């Protein structure tokens, strides 16, 4: 698939190969991928008195020092 934001006309795979990087082609099961990301970010908190306790912690944390990821 060609990157629409790059005027070289090369696909991401072609770019990775040109840098000597190997990659594994991802599955096209997009819905399952989106669900897995959602599950990794999910967490649960409960309020106990004046404190909040984490019942289920997320598997993935994104800090405010990562603006590109956010």
PDB file as gemmi writes it, atoms N, CA and C in Angstrom:
CRYST1    1.000    1.000    1.000  90.00  90.00  90.00 P 1                      
ATOM      1  N   UNK A   1       0.847  -1.167   0.000  1.00  0.00           N  
ATOM      2  CA  UNK A   1       0.000   0.000   0.000  1.00  0.00           C  
ATOM      3  C   UNK A   1       0.901   1.242   0.000  1.00  0.00           C  
ATOM      4  N   UNK A   2       0.631   2.170  -0.869  1.00  0.00           N  
ATOM      5  CA  UNK A   2       1.449   3.372  -1.005  1.00  0.00           C  
ATOM      6  C   UNK A   2       1.020   4.412   0.028  1.00  0.00           C  
ATOM      7  N   UNK A   3       2.009   5.046   0.652  1.00  0.00           N  
ATOM      8  CA  UNK A   3       1.765   6.092   1.639  1.00  0.00           C  
ATOM      9  C   UNK A   3       1.261   7.347   0.935  1.00  0.00           C  
ATOM     10  N   UNK A   4       0.056   7.796   1.257  1.00  0.00           N  
ATOM     11  CA  UNK A   4      -0.547   8.959   0.616  1.00  0.00           C  
ATOM     12  C   UNK A   4       0.129  10.258   1.035  1.00  0.00           C  
ATOM     13  N   UNK A   5       0.867  10.232   2.135  1.00  0.00           N  
ATOM     14  CA  UNK A   5       1.492  11.439   2.662  1.00  0.00           C  
ATOM     15  C   UNK A   5       2.963  11.559   2.259  1.00  0.00           C  
ATOM     16  N   UNK A   6       3.401  10.691   1.384  1.00  0.00           N  
ATOM     17  CA  UNK A   6       4.791  10.691   0.945  1.00  0.00           C  
ATOM     18  C   UNK A   6       4.806  10.757  -0.578  1.00  0.00           C  
ATOM     19  N   UNK A   7       5.543  11.700  -1.131  1.00  0.00           N  
ATOM     20  CA  UNK A   7       5.529  11.880  -2.582  1.00  0.00           C  
ATOM     21  C   UNK A   7       6.523  10.994  -3.333  1.00  0.00           C  
ATOM     22  N   UNK A   8       7.180  10.070  -2.629  1.00  0.00           N  
ATOM     23  CA  UNK A   8       8.121   9.174  -3.316  1.00  0.00           C  
ATOM     24  C   UNK A   8       7.399   8.046  -4.033  1.00  0.00           C  
ATOM     25  N   UNK A   9       6.165   7.766  -3.651  1.00  0.00           N  
ATOM     26  CA  UNK A   9       5.400   6.704  -4.291  1.00  0.00           C  
ATOM     27  C   UNK A   9       5.766   5.316  -3.814  1.00  0.00           C  
ATOM     28  N   UNK A  10       6.575   5.231  -2.754  1.00  0.00           N  
ATOM     29  CA  UNK A  10       6.969   3.923  -2.225  1.00  0.00           C  
ATOM     30  C   UNK A  10       6.038   3.498  -1.099  1.00  0.00           C  
ATOM     31  N   UNK A  11       5.850   2.210  -0.978  1.00  0.00           N  
ATOM     32  CA  UNK A  11       5.050   1.683   0.121  1.00  0.00           C  
ATOM     33  C   UNK A  11       5.890   1.661   1.383  1.00  0.00           C  
ATOM     34  N   UNK A  12       5.247   1.498   2.528  1.00  0.00           N  
ATOM     35  CA  UNK A  12       5.972   1.402   3.795  1.00  0.00           C  
ATOM     36  C   UNK A  12       6.919   0.214   3.769  1.00  0.00           C  
ATOM     37  N   UNK A  13       6.478  -0.895   3.197  1.00  0.00           N  
ATOM     38  CA  UNK A  13       7.329  -2.087   3.110  1.00  0.00           C  
ATOM     39  C   UNK A  13       8.598  -1.785   2.316  1.00  0.00           C  
ATOM     40  N   UNK A  14       8.457  -1.075   1.203  1.00  0.00           N  
ATOM     41  CA  UNK A  14       9.626  -0.721   0.393  1.00  0.00           C  
ATOM     42  C   UNK A  14      10.588   0.190   1.167  1.00  0.00           C  
ATOM     43  N   UNK A  15      10.035   1.105   1.937  1.00  0.00           N  
ATOM     44  CA  UNK A  15      10.865   2.005   2.730  1.00  0.00           C  
ATOM     45  C   UNK A  15      11.622   1.225   3.807  1.00  0.00           C  
ATOM     46  N   UNK A  16      10.926   0.316   4.495  1.00  0.00           N  
ATOM     47  CA  UNK A  16      11.576  -0.478   5.538  1.00  0.00           C  
ATOM     48  C   UNK A  16      12.715  -1.302   4.957  1.00  0.00           C  
ATOM     49  N   UNK A  17      12.473  -1.917   3.825  1.00  0.00           N  
ATOM     50  CA  UNK A  17      13.491  -2.749   3.180  1.00  0.00           C  
ATOM     51  C   UNK A  17      14.687  -1.898   2.769  1.00  0.00           C  
ATOM     52  N   UNK A  18      14.432  -0.678   2.272  1.00  0.00           N  
ATOM     53  CA  UNK A  18      15.536   0.192   1.843  1.00  0.00           C  
ATOM     54  C   UNK A  18      16.435   0.587   3.021  1.00  0.00           C  
ATOM     55  N   UNK A  19      15.894   0.586   4.244  1.00  0.00           N  
ATOM     56  CA  UNK A  19      16.690   0.877   5.439  1.00  0.00           C  
ATOM     57  C   UNK A  19      17.302  -0.384   6.043  1.00  0.00           C  
ATOM     58  N   UNK A  20      17.091  -1.520   5.396  1.00  0.00           N  
ATOM     59  CA  UNK A  20      17.643  -2.772   5.887  1.00  0.00           C  
ATOM     60  C   UNK A  20      16.849  -3.367   7.039  1.00  0.00           C  
ATOM     61  N   UNK A  21      15.595  -2.951   7.193  1.00  0.00           N  
ATOM     62  CA  UNK A  21      14.757  -3.451   8.280  1.00  0.00           C  
ATOM     63  C   UNK A  21      13.852  -4.561   7.779  1.00  0.00           C  
ATOM     64  N   UNK A  22      13.686  -5.571   8.590  1.00  0.00           N  
ATOM     65  CA  UNK A  22      12.765  -6.656   8.270  1.00  0.00           C  
ATOM     66  C   UNK A  22      11.455  -6.420   8.982  1.00  0.00           C  
ATOM     67  N   UNK A  23      10.389  -6.928   8.452  1.00  0.00           N  
ATOM     68  CA  UNK A  23       9.086  -6.791   9.082  1.00  0.00           C  
ATOM     69  C   UNK A  23       8.253  -8.032   8.781  1.00  0.00           C  
ATOM     70  N   UNK A  24       7.240  -8.225   9.573  1.00  0.00           N  
ATOM     71  CA  UNK A  24       6.288  -9.302   9.344  1.00  0.00           C  
ATOM     72  C   UNK A  24       4.970  -8.667   8.938  1.00  0.00           C  
ATOM     73  N   UNK A  25       4.409  -9.143   7.865  1.00  0.00           N  
ATOM     74  CA  UNK A  25       3.153  -8.588   7.397  1.00  0.00           C  
ATOM     75  C   UNK A  25       2.064  -8.895   8.424  1.00  0.00           C  
ATOM     76  N   UNK A  26       1.310  -7.880   8.764  1.00  0.00           N  
ATOM     77  CA  UNK A  26       0.265  -8.021   9.785  1.00  0.00           C  
ATOM     78  C   UNK A  26      -0.977  -8.692   9.206  1.00  0.00           C  
ATOM     79  N   UNK A  27      -1.735  -9.257  10.092  1.00  0.00           N  
ATOM     80  CA  UNK A  27      -3.012  -9.853   9.721  1.00  0.00           C  
ATOM     81  C   UNK A  27      -3.975  -8.742   9.341  1.00  0.00           C  
ATOM     82  N   UNK A  28      -4.903  -9.041   8.490  1.00  0.00           N  
ATOM     83  CA  UNK A  28      -5.870  -8.039   8.077  1.00  0.00           C  
ATOM     84  C   UNK A  28      -7.144  -8.107   8.915  1.00  0.00           C  
ATOM     85  N   UNK A  29      -7.035  -8.686  10.065  1.00  0.00           N  
ATOM     86  CA  UNK A  29      -8.183  -8.806  10.956  1.00  0.00           C  
ATOM     87  C   UNK A  29      -8.228  -7.543  11.823  1.00  0.00           C  
ATOM     88  N   UNK A  30      -8.712  -6.467  11.244  1.00  0.00           N  
ATOM     89  CA  UNK A  30      -8.651  -5.153  11.881  1.00  0.00           C  
ATOM     90  C   UNK A  30      -9.489  -5.078  13.153  1.00  0.00           C  
ATOM     91  N   UNK A  31     -10.661  -5.654  13.141  1.00  0.00           N  
ATOM     92  CA  UNK A  31     -11.545  -5.559  14.299  1.00  0.00           C  
ATOM     93  C   UNK A  31     -10.908  -6.200  15.530  1.00  0.00           C  
ATOM     94  N   UNK A  32     -10.268  -7.338  15.358  1.00  0.00           N  
ATOM     95  CA  UNK A  32      -9.618  -8.003  16.486  1.00  0.00           C  
ATOM     96  C   UNK A  32      -8.431  -7.186  16.983  1.00  0.00           C  
ATOM     97  N   UNK A  33      -7.714  -6.552  16.070  1.00  0.00           N  
ATOM     98  CA  UNK A  33      -6.577  -5.708  16.456  1.00  0.00           C  
ATOM     99  C   UNK A  33      -7.050  -4.513  17.268  1.00  0.00           C  
ATOM    100  N   UNK A  34      -8.112  -3.865  16.798  1.00  0.00           N  
ATOM    101  CA  UNK A  34      -8.653  -2.715  17.524  1.00  0.00           C  
ATOM    102  C   UNK A  34      -9.129  -3.119  18.914  1.00  0.00           C  
ATOM    103  N   UNK A  35      -9.761  -4.263  19.014  1.00  0.00           N  
ATOM    104  CA  UNK A  35     -10.254  -4.753  20.304  1.00  0.00           C  
ATOM    105  C   UNK A  35      -9.095  -5.039  21.258  1.00  0.00           C  
ATOM    106  N   UNK A  36      -8.016  -5.605  20.727  1.00  0.00           N  
ATOM    107  CA  UNK A  36      -6.854  -5.919  21.559  1.00  0.00           C  
ATOM    108  C   UNK A  36      -6.211  -4.647  22.109  1.00  0.00           C  
ATOM    109  N   UNK A  37      -6.121  -3.612  21.290  1.00  0.00           N  
ATOM    110  CA  UNK A  37      -5.581  -2.331  21.744  1.00  0.00           C  
ATOM    111  C   UNK A  37      -6.485  -1.743  22.817  1.00  0.00           C  
ATOM    112  N   UNK A  38      -7.781  -1.805  22.594  1.00  0.00           N  
ATOM    113  CA  UNK A  38      -8.741  -1.303  23.585  1.00  0.00           C  
ATOM    114  C   UNK A  38      -8.587  -2.036  24.912  1.00  0.00           C  
ATOM    115  N   UNK A  39      -8.433  -3.356  24.863  1.00  0.00           N  
ATOM    116  CA  UNK A  39      -8.252  -4.149  26.082  1.00  0.00           C  
ATOM    117  C   UNK A  39      -6.951  -3.779  26.808  1.00  0.00           C  
ATOM    118  N   UNK A  40      -5.890  -3.521  26.047  1.00  0.00           N  
ATOM    119  CA  UNK A  40      -4.596  -3.182  26.651  1.00  0.00           C  
ATOM    120  C   UNK A  40      -4.644  -1.828  27.353  1.00  0.00           C  
ATOM    121  N   UNK A  41      -5.488  -0.924  26.878  1.00  0.00           N  
ATOM    122  CA  UNK A  41      -5.603   0.409  27.479  1.00  0.00           C  
ATOM    123  C   UNK A  41      -6.623   0.470  28.608  1.00  0.00           C  
ATOM    124  N   UNK A  42      -7.483  -0.524  28.708  1.00  0.00           N  
ATOM    125  CA  UNK A  42      -8.590  -0.494  29.669  1.00  0.00           C  
ATOM    126  C   UNK A  42      -8.099  -0.642  31.115  1.00  0.00           C  
ATOM    127  N   UNK A  43      -8.771   0.041  32.011  1.00  0.00           N  
ATOM    128  CA  UNK A  43      -8.493  -0.081  33.437  1.00  0.00           C  
ATOM    129  C   UNK A  43      -9.779   0.181  34.219  1.00  0.00           C  
ATOM    130  N   UNK A  44      -9.767  -0.205  35.490  1.00  0.00           N  
ATOM    131  CA  UNK A  44     -10.920   0.026  36.369  1.00  0.00           C  
ATOM    132  C   UNK A  44     -10.440   0.566  37.695  1.00  0.00           C  
ATOM    133  N   UNK A  45     -11.120   1.601  38.177  1.00  0.00           N  
ATOM    134  CA  UNK A  45     -10.832   2.175  39.495  1.00  0.00           C  
ATOM    135  C   UNK A  45     -12.123   2.197  40.296  1.00  0.00           C  
ATOM    136  N   UNK A  46     -11.978   2.075  41.606  1.00  0.00           N  
ATOM    137  CA  UNK A  46     -13.114   2.252  42.505  1.00  0.00           C  
ATOM    138  C   UNK A  46     -12.709   3.248  43.583  1.00  0.00           C  
ATOM    139  N   UNK A  47     -13.682   3.971  44.052  1.00  0.00           N  
ATOM    140  CA  UNK A  47     -13.419   4.945  45.110  1.00  0.00           C  
ATOM    141  C   UNK A  47     -13.735   4.296  46.449  1.00  0.00           C  
ATOM    142  N   UNK A  48     -12.740   4.259  47.325  1.00  0.00           N  
ATOM    143  CA  UNK A  48     -12.894   3.714  48.660  1.00  0.00           C  
ATOM    144  C   UNK A  48     -12.640   4.844  49.644  1.00  0.00           C  
ATOM    145  N   UNK A  49     -13.711   5.406  50.151  1.00  0.00           N  
ATOM    146  CA  UNK A  49     -13.567   6.562  51.036  1.00  0.00           C  
ATOM    147  C   UNK A  49     -13.079   7.751  50.237  1.00  0.00           C  
ATOM    148  N   UNK A  50     -11.941   8.307  50.614  1.00  0.00           N  
ATOM    149  CA  UNK A  50     -11.382   9.442  49.887  1.00  0.00           C  
ATOM    150  C   UNK A  50     -10.212   9.026  48.995  1.00  0.00           C  
ATOM    151  N   UNK A  51     -10.031   7.714  48.794  1.00  0.00           N  
ATOM    152  CA  UNK A  51      -8.961   7.196  47.940  1.00  0.00           C  
ATOM    153  C   UNK A  51      -9.548   6.449  46.752  1.00  0.00           C  
ATOM    154  N   UNK A  52      -8.802   6.413  45.669  1.00  0.00           N  
ATOM    155  CA  UNK A  52      -9.177   5.583  44.525  1.00  0.00           C  
ATOM    156  C   UNK A  52      -8.223   4.403  44.456  1.00  0.00           C  
ATOM    157  N   UNK A  53      -8.778   3.232  44.239  1.00  0.00           N  
ATOM    158  CA  UNK A  53      -7.959   2.027  44.142  1.00  0.00           C  
ATOM    159  C   UNK A  53      -8.138   1.419  42.758  1.00  0.00           C  
ATOM    160  N   UNK A  54      -7.029   1.011  42.171  1.00  0.00           N  
ATOM    161  CA  UNK A  54      -7.061   0.403  40.853  1.00  0.00           C  
ATOM    162  C   UNK A  54      -7.396  -1.079  41.000  1.00  0.00           C  
ATOM    163  N   UNK A  55      -8.507  -1.488  40.417  1.00  0.00           N  
ATOM    164  CA  UNK A  55      -8.909  -2.893  40.439  1.00  0.00           C  
ATOM    165  C   UNK A  55      -8.221  -3.642  39.305  1.00  0.00           C  
ATOM    166  N   UNK A  56      -8.247  -3.032  38.125  1.00  0.00           N  
ATOM    167  CA  UNK A  56      -7.611  -3.640  36.950  1.00  0.00           C  
ATOM    168  C   UNK A  56      -6.710  -2.589  36.324  1.00  0.00           C  
ATOM    169  N   UNK A  57      -5.420  -2.844  36.335  1.00  0.00           N  
ATOM    170  CA  UNK A  57      -4.455  -1.907  35.747  1.00  0.00           C  
ATOM    171  C   UNK A  57      -4.366  -2.130  34.238  1.00  0.00           C  
ATOM    172  N   UNK A  58      -4.062  -1.079  33.477  1.00  0.00           N  
ATOM    173  CA  UNK A  58      -3.882  -1.267  32.030  1.00  0.00           C  
ATOM    174  C   UNK A  58      -2.582  -2.019  31.753  1.00  0.00           C  
ATOM    175  N   UNK A  59      -2.535  -2.668  30.603  1.00  0.00           N  
ATOM    176  CA  UNK A  59      -1.307  -3.353  30.186  1.00  0.00           C  
ATOM    177  C   UNK A  59      -0.344  -2.375  29.525  1.00  0.00           C  
ATOM    178  N   UNK A  60      -0.873  -1.267  29.043  1.00  0.00           N  
ATOM    179  CA  UNK A  60      -0.091  -0.296  28.298  1.00  0.00           C  
ATOM    180  C   UNK A  60      -0.304   1.086  28.884  1.00  0.00           C  
ATOM    181  N   UNK A  61       0.783   1.771  29.149  1.00  0.00           N  
ATOM    182  CA  UNK A  61       0.719   3.138  29.674  1.00  0.00           C  
ATOM    183  C   UNK A  61       1.311   4.082  28.631  1.00  0.00           C  
ATOM    184  N   UNK A  62       0.667   5.209  28.409  1.00  0.00           N  
ATOM    185  CA  UNK A  62       1.190   6.244  27.519  1.00  0.00           C  
ATOM    186  C   UNK A  62       1.330   7.505  28.351  1.00  0.00           C  
ATOM    187  N   UNK A  63       2.547   7.976  28.487  1.00  0.00           N  
ATOM    188  CA  UNK A  63       2.819   9.131  29.324  1.00  0.00           C  
ATOM    189  C   UNK A  63       2.690  10.426  28.543  1.00  0.00           C  
ATOM    190  N   UNK A  64       2.474  11.519  29.264  1.00  0.00           N  
ATOM    191  CA  UNK A  64       2.295  12.820  28.613  1.00  0.00           C  
ATOM    192  C   UNK A  64       3.574  13.314  27.939  1.00  0.00           C  
ATOM    193  N   UNK A  65       4.685  12.611  28.140  1.00  0.00           N  
ATOM    194  CA  UNK A  65       5.925  12.955  27.464  1.00  0.00           C  
ATOM    195  C   UNK A  65       6.032  12.294  26.085  1.00  0.00           C  
ATOM    196  N   UNK A  66       4.969  11.605  25.658  1.00  0.00           N  
ATOM    197  CA  UNK A  66       4.922  10.941  24.345  1.00  0.00           C  
ATOM    198  C   UNK A  66       3.819  11.575  23.488  1.00  0.00           C  
ATOM    199  N   UNK A  67       3.971  12.843  23.103  1.00  0.00           N  
ATOM    200  CA  UNK A  67       2.886  13.522  22.376  1.00  0.00           C  
ATOM    201  C   UNK A  67       2.572  12.901  21.016  1.00  0.00           C  
ATOM    202  N   UNK A  68       3.545  12.292  20.352  1.00  0.00           N  
ATOM    203  CA  UNK A  68       3.289  11.684  19.043  1.00  0.00           C  
ATOM    204  C   UNK A  68       2.364  10.477  19.194  1.00  0.00           C  
ATOM    205  N   UNK A  69       2.603   9.666  20.216  1.00  0.00           N  
ATOM    206  CA  UNK A  69       1.748   8.505  20.476  1.00  0.00           C  
ATOM    207  C   UNK A  69       0.346   8.931  20.860  1.00  0.00           C  
ATOM    208  N   UNK A  70       0.256   9.968  21.668  1.00  0.00           N  
ATOM    209  CA  UNK A  70      -1.053  10.455  22.102  1.00  0.00           C  
ATOM    210  C   UNK A  70      -1.819  10.955  20.901  1.00  0.00           C  
TER     211      UNK A  70                                                      
END                                                                             
